[in-house]
Amino acid sequence: MFVLKIIIVDGGNHDNDDLNQLFVPYRGYCARKGISMMEVILEDTDVAKAVLDYVNNNLVNNLVLGSSSKSPFARSLKFTKSHDVAASVLKSTPEFCSVYVISKGKVQSSKSAQRPITNTLVPPRVPSSTFHLPALPDTDQDHAPRGQRNGRNTTQERLPHDNGFKVVRVWQKSSTNGSLDFNSDLKQPKGQRNSTGRDSFSDESDVGSMMMGSIDLPAQNFDIIGASGSSDESVSSSNKDIEAEMKRLKLELRQTMDMYSSACKEALSAKKKANELNQWKLEEARRFEEARNAEEAALAVAEMEKAKCRAAMEAAEKAQRMAELEGQRRKQAEMKARRESQEKDRALSALVQNDVRYRRYSIEEIEEATDRFANNRKIGEGGYGPVYHGTLDHTPVAIKVLRPDAAQGKKQFQQEVEVLSCIRHPHMVLLLGACPEYGCLVYEYMDNGSLEDRLFRRGNSPPLSWRKRFQIAAEIATALSFLHQAKPEPLVHRDLKPANILLDKNYVSKISDVGLARLVPASVANTVTQYHMTSAAGTFCYIDPEYQQTGKLTTKSDIYSLGIMLLQIITARNPMGLAHHVSRAIDKGTFKDLLDPVVTDWPVEECISFAKLCLKCAELRKKDRPDLGKDIVPELIRLRSLGMDNESG
């Protein structure tokens, strides 16, 4: 069997190693199948003519052609014409040669021989004294340079190979440019051996398909396989020896390819590591330079700071010496007294600026003042906890302790501390201090208890005169007006009732328990726009009906509570339905019967005027209630003045 490679002569040079690589698949296939083969390379400008000449000269009786190929190697060769080589060969092949054109494993066209080869025709034989090529196309062994072969007149050259295959290069004279130069340099740089098609050896079926089924024949480069009857006889005679030799060659080939692949991988890995090492060196050099620059900059800054520190120390020492000299000059008593006065003024100013509005007590001080909250110290039970009597800083105080189970106790505590610490009014209970950690409020002690206790004469207390009652009403209204005019936002008490009005030893009334007070925006204080509260708070009978139903709160919500409480001041009756009873009594003329019977000298007409004002305050709709500052306070001050005049008279 002959494997032919036709090279188109286009005036350029072709690397023999590249051409030799093209025979590798066929060698492997023949080695596995135990077929003897000889490789022949034809060089000419006309592919079909070169094939036909070789067939005629060597009496090839079977010729297998591959269809045209569009491989990158074929496209890289320059060729000016596009020939259908298979068609040309089929058309002009000798009568003794059978031709088969195959593509993708199928016979596209064929032509059978019309007569056998005559005995008179003897094909030329390739001499056996051939050179041996290296085992693989990627060997580094150097061969004779191509320039040493230029100008020779021989028409055949044998290419060495070490596996028993014979390679013959045949060239002819061109019809266009005379004789051809042939260079047999087989040296191939290692860098050009990466894409050699070696992986095709892994599967015999793939190689067989490549050899027998689809052999490419490009316009510039064609593979021709010719088989003769004599090769079959030699194969059958030495089949076992060749098969063993082929197995050995196949194993060596695989081992060599594996070694080459490993060497390539190691070379790439080493190159990558070298690049990484070089990059690391450059990065380290850059970092070192940056660190050195940063260190130099830090040293420069440190030197500057040291210089500044020395200058500051020198200036301080100089200032100290000057101060000492100045202090020595001020020896007179008048100057010393003036300095002391200035220091006192500065201390007072700093104390005011610190804005400490209440004193903070520790829990130990609170426990000591109340005998650890003894029952005999308890003087009342508020809505959010008990109230104890005690002594702090040699002053009698009332200590209100929030119950742990009070739902809104913490909120009330925070509000009372914040609000009362800002309030200073003669008729507001004074907050002396607090213990924030345990929720204790320290108030000034009110000797006569609450207004509710005095109205209902609890503890057999003496009754309040109508003059004192008018005075208390005016004081409460004045204090409430102060709350409503607070800046920047008005304050709404929300829980105004007799129990939250305390009396001192002189029966001066003061409003307490402002824990339910909420800040209301000034823009809605006295307008129809109202502030919506999320939960109703305060004692039921004193709560504004509209606020109780809708949760909408204004300063006039306190006016309703004030009206009910003022009616209690003159009647000493339960607040439930009190406004309705007073209104009916006035209409029937029996109002005198509703007045507190413990007071016998009521000024009935003034009391009726007082009651009518209270009924206006207790109107169900907010818009029908009178204004506190314009209507209520002036009338109550008038009644208080009437009582004071009557008492002095």
Summary of the structure (lengths in Angstrom):
residues: 649
radius of gyration: 61.4
end to end distance: 155.9
largest distance: 175.7
contacts: 1869
relative contact order: 0.07
helix: 48%
strand: 15%
